[in-house]
Amino acid sequence: MQSLTTRVTERLGIRYPIIQAGMAGGTTTPELVAAVSEAGGLGTLGAGYMSADRIREAIREIRERTDRPFAVNLFIPEPFEEDRERIEQAQERLDRFRREMGLPASPDPGKYRESFEEQISAVLEERVPAFSFTFGMLPSEWVERLKRQGTVLIGTATTVEEGALLEASGVDMVVAQGSEAGGHRGTFSAPVEKGMVGLMSLVPQMADRVRIPVIAAGGIMDGRGLAASLMLGVEGVQMGTAFLTCRESGANSVYRDAIRNARDDGTVLTRSFSGRYARGLRNRFVSEMGKYEEEWPDYPIQNALTRDIRREAARRGNPDLMSLWAGQSASLSRSLPAAELIRNVVREAQDRLQGKR
């Protein structure tokens, strides 16, 4: 497996250059994280919406399941405007779905997000092997404190400029997030449209610009994607959608079915669910609310406003009102245990790298 040994595998202490993306919202269960790490990849706990106490509990559960390296992923908080007129208007538009499901109209969402200070303090206290983040730059205070205790830092960039900024900030590795990637866009230094570079264009340019290892993310579902990424100059891949249909995933059956039945043209970028652009499967909510894209409140306000709708839709198994985050290659998903998926990806990549079909 010499050809799959890179600075990413050596620095993280993992066997294969495969990172399971830190997808927040319950899909990255401790069971999935541990299974990926046990199989030789880097499992990642998507903790963006977790309280500090829940993060501690999940980390300890992961450690009960594996002694291999793993990561925790958080969202860098951004400034936002609490525009009362936009919030009231959004609530009125969302109430139509609440009426359908018998939910109270225009509920108070409570706090918009968890305390980042408390979340990252929990990460620091638990001395996690790796910490990844998205939506911005990690403040220097936390960079220094985490690096002092040996935690590997992984930032997220959607442009070459963002990759260079992250390198200068002191991170150890950078994820190059192509436009194909599912979930929220990590763009932070420019308008979102500037960060919509396709992976095959983004990866070689970023690999040429920065000295730290680059990790490719976006549309990678099998060994062909891993082999192609390595050939383009990266030293690892981050896969998200591919793990959603694994046995250990926290995605419910409706979400899994939607992923398996996806088409190549079935995803869309939307900010209707959260107030921040994200790629997911097109459904009724996205189609009907899309005309208001520029009028929704900022993230994380909109995310909090739609929370009750998304949760009730998931409880009822109604995919029309769920946020079905997925990348453009979702149709290539496989329903396998995480360890088997990794074995398949590694074997397929080896075959391609050795010139086999």
Summary of the structure (lengths in Angstrom):
residues: 357
radius of gyration: 19.3
end to end distance: 17.8
largest distance: 59.8
contacts: 1291
relative contact order: 0.15
helix: 46%
strand: 14%
